[in-house]
């Protein structure tokens, strides 16, 4: 009993850090057409991006090709977002082909090609053209949930690669989210939506408005302006879960004749997030639908602020060439306002144990400049670029656990008071500098070859400290147990990427391609140091590199069928992985798998009937993601938190000029968690109706029609009851309605 009481107190002390991690469950993105290039182009007059998901056959036929750099891209436009009445931006990705959402306990990250727990560092997310992944990989959740769905103009997906153009962390692919566009004439839009989770207590309310216009028309220097605002009220399926916030954005573009343009965009989110820790299997060993609305064992409250700003100048050096230079700034900060928790679950010998982390925070800042030269020549296209990005990540855990009560026996003494304070400030910066070049050469009208290379140098500067003091009253004698440690590291890494893609256009609408890409991962500062008792030492991780081979075809048959199919194989050497975190019983450890593989296929098709009155779309993704060799020993384990397949099915039916019926379905394969526990497969289905009269539109429907039970987070590691051994249940059947007005 004495040892159990002492261990219970230590466990409770470590739990506060877990609450620190649980608090970082929010995200956010955005982007801007005039100031942020799409995955395909680098300015407004570059060739258009293939929009394989647009349900208009003539448009799809025109764009159902590889882009001008032989890359396989997929696009979701604004109408396909607003028509579905999404209340949360994360819901959009549940139904997108090839895209998954991965939650390892801290919030959802976008996943492509089964990156699993590495999704936050192996899928690059661009918000207004700015990389928005957090530098802190251990707590990093890309802030997509701070973005109101109705502010999104488009989402572009580049599955599996892009290392030459986009650099570090693109093994899974690149996602670009855009929120702004040019308006040639006055435009106004306003809307409101409401969603009710029938099976629990959560309600969602969104409201937004946007205005855009063109000023100084008829002159050689017109100005394009847009302003927008949104209110977000997101209730979760659990009692007490509520995110409230406001988003504001704006942009302007000035054209100086035909020779140059200057653009600026700004997007801001400020909000309050109230939630609780992940549910524990210790309390609910066999979760069911009846447990959806149960809050975690505690109460957490934080605030979040995000700023994305970009300033760019595009100079047309000739009719075929231009120079695009832009600077940007990104901020994502989470502050702990009131995080007081009862820890009795982990301290069976004590009652009324309180812990708070007030004053703790996460802060991620990014500033940089990117310059691109783009030349369309007689035989193809050439792009060269330079970029310099400085990223600084800070976090501080200020934890205080306090208990005082009737004496209990511990270590042969009667303990009547326990007071544990812990302060762990961390500062890590990464300054990345890169040069790259890509050439697409058309040997004939049918055959082209794209090749490129990138060199990247990253400099690291890290400072971390650990200060812990345990004060106890044993009998009538007070005692203290202090522990301190400090560490610092300066280091630099050199990496390079290569790409080679031949493509053959066998018809006006169809093309075959074969791609090879060599990419890399440049680690986050937090993974370069580890604490060993009273000192910090370097983790000495090996350099991670990957090699991808991909073959694919895209075509449009007649006016009714589009089809894309690709197969890929990615071999990664020295893939980084982490066991536990700073709050786990055994601490945190970093290591490399010798070899991992991801082999799979991606298929997408659309069919249009009766002059697009009836429209179907289907997609299927299969990925075999596994560890081939670990620490010199061959193995065949599945990479944790990777689903073997995802399939989507959608259909829409136009009823006259004003009504449209639609349905969408997603099927997700089973997964393994960190200790090999089974996360069951599940499917989600939505149905809805939309009507349009003039500038008014109304959408209504039901999400998760069949009230499917599924886990959005799952960890069955019994050896880690604080940082692991928990779960979150996804939302049940939900009604939604949305009204909009545009002119």
N, C-alpha and C positions, 0 to 999 in steps of 0.2 A: 504493500500500500504506500510506503514511503517513496519508493522509487517511482511508482505510478503517478503519485502526486507531483513529483518534481518534473517528470517527463511531460505531464499534462501542461504544466506551466510553460515549459520550453516550446511545446507544440503550439500553444496559444500565442506565444511571442512570434513564432514563425508565421502564424496565420495572418498577422497584420499585413505582411508583405503580399500575401495572396489577395487580400482585399484591395491592396494597391494595384495588383494586376487586374482584378475583376472590374475595377473602375474604368479602365480604358476601353470601353465597349462601344465607342462611337467613332464615326468616320466622316469622309466628305469629298466630292469632286466637282469640277466644272471646266469649261473651255470656251474659246472664242474664235469664230471663223475668220474675222479680219486679222486678228492678232495671233492666232494659233493655227499652224498648219495641220491638216489632217495627216493620217498615216501615209497617204499617197502623195499629196501635193505639198508645195512649200509656199504657195501664194494663191490668190483668187483666180488666176488665169491658167493654172497648171491643169493637166488632164484630169478628168473627173475620176472619182473613186468608184470601183464596182460596188453597187448596192444590191447584193444578192437577196436581201430580205424584203425589198420593196414589192408590194403586191400589185404592181401595175405592169402588165406584160411588156408593153412597148418600151418602158423605161428599163425593165430588167434585161430585155434583149440587148439594148444598147450598151449596158454596163456589165453584162454577165461574162466578163473576161478577167484575166489577170490584169493588175494595174500596170502602169508604164515601167515599173521596175521588176516585173515578173513576180510580184508578191501576192499571196492569197489572202484577201481581206473580206470581211463581212461587216455590213452596216445596218444599224437599226435607226430609222429616222424618227422625227418628232411625232408624226401622226400615229406611229405604231406604239408610242409610249402613252400619249394622252388618250388615245382611243380605249385603252385598257383600264384607265382609272387607277393607276398605281398610286398608293399612298406612301410607299417607301421606295427609295431608289434601289435598295438591295433586292426587292421583289422582282425588278426587271430582269435581273440576271438569272433568276430561277428558271425562266422560260427561253433564254437565249440559246441557240445551238452552240454546242461545244464548251459552254461556260459553266463552271461550278462555283459554289460558295463554300469556303472552308473556314470553320470556326474551331480553334483549338482552345477555347475558353475565354478569349479576350475580346471577341468580336469577329465579324465576317470579313474575309478577304476574298477577292476574285481569284479563281483558280482556272488555269488553262493547262490541258494535257497532264493532269494529275501531279501537281507539285506537292500536294499534301500540306504538311505543316510549314513547308517552305514557300507557300503561295505568296506571302507578303514580301518575299525577297526575290522571287523568281518569275513574277509576272509584273511588268512595269505598267503603272497606271499614270496616264497623263491627264492633268486637269488644266484646261486652257493651255495645253502644250507643255506644261510644267510637270516634271516627275514628282509625284505626290506620295510615294512610298516613304514611310517613316524610317529614319536612319537606325533607330533602336529596333533591332530585329527581334529581341526577346519580348517586347511589348507592342511591337509595331502593327497597328491596324490602319490601313489606308482609309482616309476619312470620307468614304462614299455616302454614309448615312446622313451626313450634314447637308446633303444636296437634295432639294425638293425635286421630285421627278418631273414636274411640269416646267422646270427651268432648263431641262436638257433639250438641246436641238438635235443631237445625234450621238450615237455610240459606235465607234469603229473598233473592230477586233482583228488583230493580226496574230493568228494562232502560231505558236511554235517558232519563235526566233525574232530576228530584227537586231542582232547584236552589232552589226556594222554601223547601222544608222543610229541606234538607240543605246548601245553600250551595255553596261552592267545589268545583270538581273533580268534577262529576257529569255531564259530557256523555255519557259511556258508560253511566252508571247507578250504582246503589248495591247493595252486597252486605252483608247483615247476618248474622253468625254468632252463634248462641246456644248456651250450654253449660249453663245452669241452668234449673230449673223447680221449681214448688211440688209437694210430696208430701203428700197428704192422709192417707196411712197409711204405715207403715214400708216402705222400699224399699231393696233392696241389689242391686247388680249387680257382677259381676267377670268379666273375660275376658282371654284371651291369644290372640295370633295370631302366625303365623310365615309368612314369605314367602321363597322362594329363587329368585333370578334364575338360571335354568338356563344361560343363554348366557354368564354371566360370574361374578364372585366375590361379588356383593352379596347379603346376607341382611338381612331385616327382622324384628324382634321387637318386638311391642307388648304391654304388659300394663296393665290399668287396673282400678280399683275405685271404686265410688261408693255412698254411703249418704245417704238422705234420710228425713225424718220430720216429723210435726207434733207439737209440744209444747203442753202446756196446752190440750188439746182440751176442748170444752165450756164454755170461758170466752169472754168478749168480746174477749180479747187473746191469741189463739193465736200461737205462734211456729213458723215453718217453717225448717228447717235442712237444709242439704245439704253434704256433704264429698266430695271426689274426689281421686284421684291417678292418675298414669299414668307409665309408663316407656317411653321411645322409643329404639329402636336401629335406625337406618336406614343400611343399606349401599347405596352407589350401584353402577351398572354398572361404574365404573372401579376399578381397584386403588387402595386407599388411601382411598377415599371412605367416611367413616363419621361419622354424627351420633349422639351419645348424649346423652340428657337426661332430665329428670324434670319433670313438670307437676303442680302441685297447685292445687286451687281449692275455694272454699267460698262459701256465701251464707247469709244469714238474713233473714227478713221478719217483722216484728211488725205485726199488725193491731190498731188501737185502735178496737174496735167497727166500725161501718160508716162512720166518718167519715174515718179516716186510716190510713196504713200507712207504716212505715219499712223500708227495705231496704238491704242492703249486700252487695257481691260482691267477690271477690278472686280473681285468676287469676295464677299465677306459672309461669314456665318458666326453667330453668337448664340449660345444656348445653355440650357440647364438640363442635366441628366440625373434622374433619380432611379436607382435600381437596387439590387441586392446581390450577394454572392451567388455563384452557381449552386443549384440544388445538389444536395449530398445524398449519395447512396446509403450513408449511415442512417439518415432519417427516413428515406424512401428507397428501400432495397429493390422493389419491383414496381417501377413507375407505370402509370396507366393514364388514360385520358382524364381521369378524375384529378390528376395531380398537375394539370396544365397551369392552373392559376396559383399554385403554391409558391410563395416567395422564398428566396434563399434565407439562410440563417444569419440575418443582419440587415443593415440599412446603409446604403451608400448614396452619396450626393456629390456631384462634381459639376463644374462648368467647363465649356469648351469654346474656343475661339479659333477660327480658321480665316486666313487671308491669302488670296492668290492674286498677284498683280503681274502684268506683263506690258512691256513697252517695246515696240518694234519699228524698224525702218526697212522698207523694201524699195530698192533702187533698181530700175530696169536699165541695165547697162547697154542693152541692144534689144532688137526685136525678139531675140531668142535667149537672152541671158539676163540674169538678175542676181542681186546680192541681197540677202535677207539677214539682218542683224537685229537681235532682240535680247533684252535683259529681262529678268524675272525675279520675283521674290515669293516665297511660300512660308507660311507660319501655321503650325497646328499646335495648340497648347491646351492641356487639360489640367485643371486645378481642383484639388480636393477641398471641398467646402465643409462638409459635415459627414464624416465617415466613422460613426461610433457603432460598435458591434458587440453583442453578447457572445462570449466564446465558451459558454457552458458545454456545448456539444463536444469540444475537444479537451475539456477540463472537468472530468467527471467528479473530481474530488472537491470542486469549488463551485460556489454559486455567485451570481452577480458579478461576473468578470467582464470588464469593459475594455475595449480597445478602440483607439481612434487614430486616424492618419491625417488629421487636419494639417494643412500646409504642404502636403506632398504634391508633386506635380510631374507632368511630362511636357517637354518643350522641344519642338522640332522646327528648325529654321533652315531655309535653303535660299541661296542667291546665286545667280549665274548669268553667263552671257553665251549665246550660241550664234555663230556666223556661218551661213551657208551660201555657197556659190552654185547656181543651178543653170545649166546650159542644155538647151534642146538643139542638137545638131542634125545634120542631114542623115546620119546613120544611127541616131538614138538619143541618148541622154547621159549627161555627166553631172554628178553632184560631188562637191568637196566641202568639208566643214571643219571648223574648230570650235571647241567648247571648253568652258571652265566653270565648274560648279563647286561652290563651297557649302557644305552641309554640316550643321552643328546640332547635336542632340544632347539634351540635358534631362536628367530626372533626379528627383530627390524623394526619398522615403523617410518621412518623419513619423515614427510610430511610438505610441505610448500605450502600454497595457498595465492596467492597475486592478488589484484585488485586495480587499481587506475584509476580514470576517472572523468567525469563530476559529480558534486554532485547529490546524490539522497536522498530522504527524508527517514529517519529511526529514530524511537523513538523521533519524534519531532525535529530532528536535520538534518542538511545536511552532509551526509557522503561522503567523497571524496577519502578515502583510507581504505582498509581492508587487514590485514596481519595476517595470522594464521599459527603458527608453532605447530607441535605436534610430540612428541617423546615417543614411547612406546616400551621399551626393555623388552623382556621376556626370562627367562632362566628356564628351567625345566628339571630335570633329574629323571630317574627311573632305579633303580638297582634291577633286578629280579634274584632270586635264586630258583632253583627247583630240586626236586628229583622225579624220576618216575620208574616204573617197569611194564612190560607187560609179561604175560605168556600165550602161546598158548599150550594147552594140548590136544593131540590126544587120546581119549578114545578107539576109534577103527579106522580102516582105513577109515571109513565113517564119524564118528562124532567127532567133536572137539569143545573145549570151550576156548575162549580167554577172559582174564580178566586183568585189569590193574588199576593203581591208580597213581595220581600225586599230589604232594604238592608244592605250589609256594608261596614265600614270596617276596613282592615288597616294596622297600623303596623309598620315594619321597622327593625331595628337590626343592623348587620353589621360585623364586624371580621375581617380576614384578614391573614396575613403570609406571606412567602416568604423562606426563608433557605437558601441553597445555597452549599456550599464544595467545590470540586474541588482536591484536593492531589495533585501528581504529582512524581515524582523523574525528572528528565530529565538523563541523564548522571549526574553527581554533584551536581547542583544541584536542590534542592527548590523548587517553585513552587506558588502558590495562585491560584485564580480564584474570588473571592467574588461572589455576587449576592444582593441583599436588596431586598425591596419590602414595603410595607404599604399597606393600604387600609381604608376605613370608609365607611359609608353609612347615613343615616337617611332614611326616606321613608315616605309613606303613600299608599294607594290607596282609591278609592271605587268600589263596584260595586253593581249591582242585578239582580234576577231577576224575571221575570214568568211567570205561567202562566194559561192559560184552556182549560178542557176541558168542552165539552158532551157529555152522554151520554143515550142513549135506550134504555130497557129495553123491547124489543118483546115480551118474554114473561117468565115467572117465572124462567127460567134463562138468558136471552140478553140481551146488551146490545151496542150500538154506541157508539163514542166517537170524538171528534176532539180532538186535543190540540195546543196551541201552547205552546212554552216558549222563553223567552229566558234564557240562562244566561251564566256568565262563568268565567274562570279567573284566580285571583289567584296570581301567580308565587311560586316558592320563593326564599328569600334567596340561595342559591348562584348563581342565574341573573342576578342584578342587578349583579354586578361581574365584570370580566375583567382578567387581568394583561397589560399591554403592557410587556415588558421589565422595567424597575425601578419601575414604578408600576401602580396599579390604577385603572381608569376604569369609569364606569357603562355598562352595555350599552344603556340607553335603549330597551328593548323596548316595542313598541306594546301597547295593551290588547287582550287576546283576549276575544272574545265569540262566542256561537253562538246560532243560531235553529233550532229543531226543530219540524217539523210531522209529526204521527203520526195515523193512523187505524187503528181496529181493531175486532174483533168477538170475543166469547167466548160460547159456548153449550154446552149439554148436551142431546143428543138421546136421549130415552128413558132407559133405564137402561144403555146400552151404549156411548155415544160422547160424548166431549168434544172440543171444537175451539176453538182460538184462532188468530187470524190478525191480523197487524198489518203496516202499511207505514209507512216513515218516511223523512224527508229532513232532514239536518242540514247547514246552511251555517255555517262558522266563518270569521270575519274575524280576521286577524293571528294565526293559530295559531303558537304558539312551537315552535321546533325547535332541536336542538343537533347540531353536527357535531363528532365526536371528543369527547375528554375531556382532563382535565389530564395524561393519560399518553400521549396521541397525539403522533406526530411533529410534526404541525402545530399542536399545542395544541388548545384548545377554542374554539369560536365559537358565539354565540347569535344567532338572527335570527327573523323572522316570515315565514311564508307569507302572501301577500295574502288568498287564498281557498282553502279546502278544502271538500270535500263528502263526506258519507257517506250513501248512499241504499241502502235495502234492504228486505227483507221478513223476517218471523219467523213461523213456523207451528209449532203444536204440537197433537198429537192423542193421545187414548187410547181404547182399545176394551176392553170387558169382556164376556166370553162365559161362558155356563153358570154363572151366579151367581158371577162373578168367579174361576172356576177357571182360565180362560185370559185373560191380560192382555197387550195390546200397547201400545207407546207409540212415537211418532215425532216428530221435530222437524227443521226445516230453517231455516237462516239464510243469507241471501245479503246481502252488503254490498259496494257499489261505493265504495271509499274512495280518493280521489285528490286530488291537488293541482291546482287550477284555474288559479291565477295565483301566480307567484313573482317578487318584485322587479320588478313591473310588466310582466312577460312572461307571456303565456298558456302553459300547459303542460297535459299530460294524464298526468302520472306517477302511478303508484300510491304511496300512502303506505307507507313501508317497514314491514315486519313486520305486515302486515294480510292475513288470509286472506279470499279472496272468498266462501267458504262453509264452513259446518259443518253436518253432518247427524248425527242420532243415531237409533238403532233399538234398542228393548228388547222383551223378551218374557219372560213367566214362566208356568209351568204348575204348578198345585197337584196333587200326587198324594196324595189322601187328606188326613187331618188333620195329618200330621206331615212331609211332604216337599214340597219346592218346587224346581223346576228353573228356571234363569234364564240369559239371555244378554243382552249389551249390546254395541253397536257404535257407534263414532264415526268420522266421515269428515271430514278436514280438507283444505281447498283449498290450492293453492300460494301462496307468498308471494314478495315481493322483499325483498332485504336492503338495507342502507344505500347500496350502490353499484349496485343493480339486479340483483344476482346472484339466480339462481333457487333457491328453497327448495322442493323437490318436495312434492307432495301425498302424503298417506298415510292409512291407516285403522288403527284398533285394534279388537280384538275380545276379549271376555272370555266365559267360560262358567263356571257354577258350580252347586252344589247346596246346599240348606240343609235341615236337619231340626230339629224341635223336639219335645221330650218334657218336659212339665211346665215347669220353669224352666230346663231345659238346652237349649242350641241349639248346633249345629255347622254351620259353613260351610266349603266347600272348592271350589277351582276353579283355573282357569288364566287369567292375564292375557296379553294380546298372543299369543293362540293361534297365529297364523300367523307369529310371530317377525318382525314387520314392522321393517324398517330405516327409521329416521327421525331427523331432527335436532331436538333440543330447543333448540339455539342454533346460529346460522350467521352468519358474517360473512366475506365474500370480498374485503374491501378490502385489496389488496396494498400500497397505499401506507401502510398503518398496521399494520406487522407486530407491534407490541407490544400496542396496545389492541384491534386488530382481527385480521383474517386468522386466525380460529380457529373452532372448532366444538365442540359436545357432542353425543353420540349418545344417544338415548333407550334405556331399558331393553328388553331382549329378552323372550323367553317366560319367565314367572314363575309358579311354583306357590305357592298360599297355602292356609292352613287356619286356622280361628279357632273357638275354643270359648268359650261364655259361660254364665253362670248368673245367674238373676234370681229374686228373690221379693219 
